[in-house]
Amino acid sequence: DFRACCTYYEHTQMFCGGINHQWSVNGGKCSICGEAYDQKTKLFDKGGEKYLGKIVRTYTQGSVISVTVIV
């Protein structure tokens, strides 16, 4: 279950390193979880503090998936 695996309650900290860092250093890029793009070890990536080694879902390359985004 994704929620059990990847819930992070400090989501207000995930701001791409700050607007100046995001645009001046990373050319507007931001990591998928809101971490600074140039950060070597990301929280949820392998080796990161929150990495649990659980694969919650897999997809075949090129497959079409349905997603819902709440803004």
CORURVEN-V540938 format. One record per residue. N is the residue number from 0. RES is the residue in one letter. PSI is psi as a letter, one per 20 degrees, with the letter a starting at -180 (* if undefined). Layout:
N:RES:PSI
N:RES:PSI
//
This chain:
0:D:p
1:F:g
2:R:g
3:A:h
4:C:g
5:C:k
6:T:p
7:Y:o
8:Y:i
9:E:l
10:H:h
11:T:i
12:Q:i
13:M:n
14:F:k
15:C:j
16:G:j
17:G:q
18:I:g
19:N:g
20:H:g
21:Q:g
22:W:h
23:S:h
24:V:g
25:N:j
26:G:k
27:G:i
28:K:q
29:C:q
30:S:r
31:I:h
32:C:j
33:G:j
34:E:r
35:A:p
36:Y:h
37:D:j
38:Q:p
39:K:g
40:T:o
41:K:q
42:L:g
43:F:i
44:D:r
45:K:p
46:G:i
47:G:r
48:E:h
49:K:j
50:Y:p
51:L:i
52:G:j
53:K:p
54:I:o
55:V:h
56:R:q
57:T:q
58:Y:q
59:T:p
60:Q:p
61:G:i
62:S:q
63:V:p
64:I:q
65:S:p
66:V:q
67:T:p
68:V:p
69:I:o
70:V:*
//
